[in-house]
Amino acid sequence: MRRSMLFIPSNNPNMIVNGGVLGADSLIFDLEDAVSPDEKDAARDLLHNALKAVDFGKCEIIVRINGLDTPYWEEDLRSILPMKPDAIMPPKVSDAAYIQRLDAKLAELEREFSLKEGRTKIIALLETALGVENAYSIAAASPRMMALFLGAEDLTADLRCQRTKEGGEIQYARGRLVCGARAAGIEAYDTPFTDVQDLEGLAKDAAYAKSLGFTGKACISPAHVTTVNRVFSPTQADIDYAKDVFAAIAEAKRQGKGAISLRGKMIDAPIVQRARMVLEAASEIEGVDYLA
C-alpha cells in the first residue's frame, strides 16, 4: 500500500534516522534537488550507511537519484544498489529511451552485485512537457516500471506558467499521466502540495487527485502524511458498501440468479472490481482480511 510518499533530504541525518516513524508508506530519499553539488558525495555516503544500519520498519525505500544528464547518477546507483532499495526514482524523465538506459545500467549493476536481475523497480518522475506527452511510452518502457510520478514545480517552469494551489495549470498533465500509467498497467502518484501550513488545502488537493485516479500523493513535510493517508484510505462507508456488493453477489448465487441489484443499481463487473480494490486496500491497511 503506497498512499503517502515522503521526501527526505539525504543530507539530513536526523530526518533519515527518524524516517520510519513519520507515518509514510514510502520514503523517498533525495540525492537530487535537496542536495547541493558540493554535498553530493557526503549525502550519498550518509544514505548508504543509513540504509545499511537503520531499520525503517514497513516503509518502502525509494531513492531519487540525480539525472542521467549529470555526472552523479552512476555513482548514486553504485553506492545505493547494494543496500537493496525497493525502487529508484529518476528525475526529469522525458522519453522511453531514458528509462531503457537506466534499465540497462541497473541490470549491469545487479549482476555485478549478485542481486536478482530485475529486482530494482523504477518510479519515473515526469516534470517536463515532453515527459508528460510521452507518459504512456515511458510507463511501458521497461518491466521494472512500477509507477509514474508527477513533478509539478519543474513542469510549470517548463510550461512558463505560475504554480497555484488550485492546480488548474496542471489539470491536463494530471489526466495525461494517470491515463498513461493505467494504460501500461502501473500506478500513478500525484505531485506534493507545497503549502506546509494549509492542511485544508492539502486535503482538498489530495481528494481531487484521488478522484482523477491517482493511487497516492507525495509529501514534502511529515505534517502532510496523516492527511494524505486519510484521503487515500477507504472510508468506513466505502468498506461497508464494498462488503454489501459481495454479500449481494453471494445471495444471487444462492438464489441461482444471473443478475442482482444493490440500492437500486445493477451490480456489474466494474462495480465488483472497485469493491474488491476497496476491500484489498482496507485489508492491507487494517490487517484484516475483508475478502475471506
Beta strands, then each sheet from edge to edge (+ up, - down):
strand 1: 4-9
strand 2: 26-30
strand 3: 60-64
strand 4: 87-89
strand 5: 121-126
strand 6: 145-150
strand 7: 187-190
strand 8: 216-219
strand 9: 261-262
strand 10: 265-266
sheet 1: 1+ 2+ 3+ 4+ 5+ 6+ 7+ 8+ 1+
sheet 2: 9+ 10-
end
